[in-house]
Amino acid sequence: MFDGLSERLAKTAQNLRGQGRLTESNVTDALRDVRMALLEADVALPVVRTFIEDVKQRALGEEVLTSLTPGQVFISIVQEELVKVMGEANEQLSLNVQPPAVILMAGLQGAGKTTTVAKLARLLHEREKKKALLVSCDIYRPAAIDQLKTLAGQVGAEFFPSSTDQDPAQIAKDAIDHARKQHIDVVLVDTAGRLHIDNDMMDEIKRVHAAAKPVETLFVVDSMTGQDAANTAHAFDEALPLTGVVLTKTDGDARGGAALSIRQITGKPIKFMGVGEKIDELEPFYPDRVASRILGMGDVLSLVEEVQQKVDQDKAAKLAKKVKKGRGFDFDDLKEQFEQMQNMGGMSGLIDKLPGMGGMAAQVKDKVNDREIRRMIAIIQSMTPKERKFPDIIKGSRKRRIAAGCGLQVQDVNRLMKQHLQMRKMMKKMSKGGMANMMRGLKGKMPPGMGPGGMGF
């Protein structure tokens, strides 16, 4: 997300850093670049105009013109204004009510409502320890009801059955009554979508809303629709008292116009964003963190939170203990590391959150992509338990068998073995001399700027 915008803004920042001081002329040039970058990112024109005017007023003020580092101050202003456009801070769900708290999901067909309902149930269970009940009021698509039932099972939530011959408003009422009797914390109501906005659809969802009396009415919208996402959100906001927006499919949206337009056009906060297809790929939306990502500054806070939530701390501790005792780093250990990386959104997800990776993210992702990680896991899975435990026994005939077993070439097996050997050596250095030795061992094996000295090591 934001790849194009990040690239353009990084170039603008680079040009400004070379200036001894800022003048009205070079500020105007920089703002022209920023304006073009925003328009190319499919940000709504009224939002672009307001944004540029606000940045211009501050950039031509004394704080920039008298600064010793005017380029840095200019970028800082752009960042603060981006945060303002997207909503200042993360707005949490209002769940401090008499249970059950009802959350109604609205949106067009294909936006990802049903999947988002399940993702949100999982997130509420993991982070808030809330027990959720999922119910589908989509009486037009039997497959939608079945899909929600399957997803409820996957995320450990309860499912309230419904059928195509029932009234949607009555389904919602019955589900809430059931949740009240069973002492369930949250009811997530999935509603019917349409391919376009029509009066029948709006009348029905108003009836469901009146019956459910939700504390949160979230509009689920596909971020890849760009400016249309903001316009559709506005239309729904006129029909329903929306309390927030969920942006889906942000991993497939290289522009990011919806994220930068919706808050300004609707006045409603973006509360969550879907960052992938997996059931755990829903994140709270933090405007300040997203602004940092746009400007290539990374998102260390989200990365730390992800590590805490998704890395198996027990396994990490066991590996550290094993390394400290000087015992070998085998292929089972390497496979575990790859799987932990996948749990955190793969290489692309990690790179997006690392500071200073904005300009090189694309080339790094090409070299170390998630497909490559899956291939390496497949090679390890093709080994026998003994081969995983004792990598040195893997010679010619074993390599050929392993390659044939996973449908790859012997060269691929050789490449993985070389990487494993390098990691083994690093782990050995770390066990003897701590982190400094390990980072020296990494020198030359990492992308520019990420080795010793590049990130504060």
Secondary structure, 3 states (H helix, E strand, C coil): CCHHHHHHHHHHHHHHHCCCCCCHHHHHHHHHHHHHHHHHCCCCHHHHHHHHHHHHHHHCCHHHHCCCCHHHHHHHHHHHHHHHHHCCCCCCCCCCCCCCEEEEEECCCCCCHHHHHHHHHHHHHHHHCCCEEEEECCCCCHHHHHHHHHHHHHHCCEEECCCCCCCHHHHHHHHHHHHHHCCCCEEEEECCCCCCCCHHHHHHHHHHHHHHCCCEEEEEEEHHHCHHHHHHHHHHHHHCCCCEEEEECHHHCCCCHHHHHHHHHHCCCEEEEECCCCCCCEEECCHHHHHHHHCCCCCHHHHHHHHHHHCCHHHHHHHHHHHHCCCCCCHHHHHHHHHHHHHCCHHHHHHHHCCCCCCCHHHHHHHCCHHHHHHHHHHHHCCCHHHHHCHHHCCHHHHHHHHHHHCCCHHHHHHHHHHHHHHHHHHHHHHHHHHHHHHHHHCCCCCCCCCCCCCCC
